[in-house]
Amino acid sequence: MAKFISATLVACRDDEGKLLMVQEGKEHVHGRWDFPGGGFEHDESVKRCAEREVMEETGYGIEVTGFYGVYTEESDTTDLPVIVYLLEGEIKSEGEPDNHFDGEILDYGFFSTEELEEMELRKVNRTEMLDIVENRETVPMERLKDLRKI
C-alpha cells in the first residue's frame, strides 16, 4: 500500500506570458483554480505524467522544459501526504480536452498574475507557487530525482 501520493502541476504560458490554469469540477474543490496536472499512472515518469495531464485537462500538447521544485502537501481526500512536482511546460500544440474526464474540469484559460490574485485557488500554497513561477529560474529536467524511486 502506498505511503504517499505523487502528482504534477505544470506552469505553461501563452505568447502574452499568461499562465494556463484549470477550474476544478470535483466536489471538494469545485470552482477553484489550479495549475493543470494530476496523479501518476503506474510506472509513469514525471515528464510523461505532466504532459498527459495537461493534454487531458486542456487539450494542449506540451513539452516539459524544467522544474521549479518538489513540494509536499496534504491530500484533499485521503490521510496520505502528496508529493507535488512543480514543472515548467512549453505549449507545442492545441487540441480539445479529453471528454472522458467530464465534470472534473469545468473550464481552463490563460490568466495574468494579477488576475490570479483575485481568483479562488485550489490551495493556499498555490499563491506561493505562483510567486516561485514568476520569480525563480527552472532547473533542467536532467537534474530532477524521481522521489518515488528512492
C-alpha positions as CSV (number, residue, x, y, z in Angstrom):
1,M,0.0,0.0,0.0
2,A,1.3,3.5,-0.9
3,K,2.6,5.7,1.8
4,F,2.1,8.9,-0.3
5,I,0.5,10.2,-3.4
6,S,2.5,11.7,-6.3
7,A,1.3,14.4,-8.6
8,T,2.5,17.0,-11.1
9,L,1.5,20.6,-11.6
10,V,2.6,22.4,-14.8
11,A,3.2,26.1,-15.4
12,C,2.6,26.9,-19.1
13,R,2.5,30.3,-20.6
14,D,0.9,31.7,-23.8
15,D,2.5,34.2,-26.1
16,E,1.5,37.1,-23.8
17,G,3.1,35.4,-20.7
18,K,-0.2,34.5,-19.1
19,L,-0.4,31.2,-17.2
20,L,-2.6,28.3,-18.2
21,M,-5.0,27.3,-15.3
22,V,-7.9,24.9,-14.9
23,Q,-11.1,25.3,-13.0
24,E,-11.8,22.3,-10.8
25,G,-15.1,20.4,-11.0
26,K,-14.6,17.8,-8.3
27,E,-16.9,18.3,-5.4
28,H,-14.3,19.0,-2.7
29,V,-12.6,21.8,-4.8
30,H,-15.5,22.8,-7.1
31,G,-14.9,26.1,-8.9
32,R,-11.4,26.7,-7.6
33,W,-8.5,27.3,-10.0
34,D,-5.2,25.4,-10.2
35,F,-2.3,24.7,-12.5
36,P,-3.1,21.7,-14.8
37,G,-1.8,18.4,-13.5
38,G,-2.6,15.4,-11.5
39,G,-1.7,12.0,-10.3
40,F,0.7,9.4,-11.8
41,E,-0.4,6.3,-13.5
42,H,1.5,3.1,-12.7
43,D,5.3,3.3,-13.6
44,E,4.7,6.7,-15.4
45,S,7.6,9.2,-15.4
46,V,7.3,12.7,-14.0
47,K,7.6,14.2,-17.5
48,R,5.0,11.8,-19.1
49,C,2.5,12.4,-16.2
50,A,2.7,16.1,-16.6
51,E,2.4,16.0,-20.4
52,R,-0.6,13.6,-20.3
53,E,-2.4,15.5,-17.6
54,V,-2.1,18.9,-19.4
55,M,-3.4,17.2,-22.6
56,E,-6.3,15.5,-20.8
57,E,-7.4,18.6,-18.9
58,T,-6.9,21.3,-21.6
59,G,-6.1,19.7,-25.0
60,Y,-2.8,21.4,-25.2
61,G,0.2,19.3,-26.2
62,I,3.2,20.4,-24.1
63,E,6.9,19.6,-23.6
64,V,8.2,19.7,-20.1
65,T,11.2,22.0,-20.1
66,G,12.2,22.3,-16.5
67,F,11.2,22.1,-12.9
68,Y,10.8,24.6,-10.1
69,G,10.8,22.3,-7.1
70,V,9.2,19.4,-5.2
71,Y,6.7,20.2,-2.5
72,T,4.6,18.2,0.0
73,E,1.0,19.0,0.9
74,E,-1.9,17.2,2.5
75,S,-4.4,15.3,0.3
76,D,-7.9,16.8,0.0
77,T,-9.4,13.3,0.1
78,T,-7.1,10.9,2.0
79,D,-4.8,10.9,5.0
80,L,-1.8,10.4,2.8
81,P,0.8,13.2,2.1
82,V,1.1,14.3,-1.5
83,I,4.5,14.9,-3.3
84,V,4.0,17.6,-5.9
85,Y,6.4,18.2,-8.7
86,L,6.0,21.8,-9.9
87,L,7.2,21.9,-13.5
88,E,7.5,24.3,-16.4
89,G,6.0,23.3,-19.8
90,E,6.1,24.8,-23.3
91,I,3.0,24.6,-25.4
92,K,3.6,22.8,-28.6
93,S,0.0,22.2,-30.0
94,E,-3.6,23.0,-29.3
95,G,-6.4,20.5,-29.2
96,E,-9.5,19.5,-27.3
97,P,-9.7,18.3,-23.7
98,D,-10.5,14.7,-23.0
99,N,-14.2,14.2,-22.6
100,H,-13.6,11.0,-20.6
101,F,-13.0,13.2,-17.5
102,D,-16.2,15.2,-18.0
103,G,-17.0,17.1,-14.9
104,E,-13.5,17.0,-13.3
105,I,-12.5,20.2,-15.2
106,L,-15.1,23.0,-15.6
107,D,-13.0,25.4,-17.6
108,Y,-9.5,26.4,-18.5
109,G,-7.8,29.6,-19.7
110,F,-4.8,31.8,-19.6
111,F,-4.5,34.4,-16.8
112,S,-2.1,37.1,-15.7
113,T,-0.6,37.0,-12.2
114,E,-2.8,40.0,-11.3
115,E,-6.0,38.2,-12.4
116,L,-5.0,35.1,-10.5
117,E,-4.5,37.1,-7.3
118,E,-8.3,37.8,-7.4
119,M,-9.3,34.2,-8.1
120,E,-10.1,31.4,-5.7
121,L,-7.2,29.0,-6.0
122,R,-7.4,25.3,-5.1
123,K,-4.9,25.5,-2.1
124,V,-3.4,28.3,-0.1
125,N,0.1,27.2,-1.2
126,R,-0.7,28.0,-4.8
127,T,-0.1,31.7,-4.1
128,E,3.5,30.7,-3.1
129,M,3.8,28.5,-6.2
130,L,2.7,31.4,-8.4
131,D,5.4,33.6,-6.8
132,I,8.0,30.9,-7.5
133,V,6.9,30.5,-11.1
134,E,7.1,34.3,-11.5
135,N,10.5,34.8,-9.8
136,R,12.6,31.7,-9.9
137,E,14.6,30.1,-12.7
138,T,13.8,26.5,-13.5
139,V,16.2,23.6,-13.1
140,P,16.9,21.3,-16.1
141,M,14.8,18.1,-16.0
142,E,18.0,16.0,-16.1
143,R,18.6,17.2,-12.5
144,L,15.2,16.0,-11.2
145,K,15.3,13.0,-9.0
146,D,12.1,10.9,-9.0
147,L,11.4,10.7,-5.3
148,R,9.1,7.7,-5.8
149,K,12.1,5.6,-6.7
150,I,14.4,6.4,-3.8
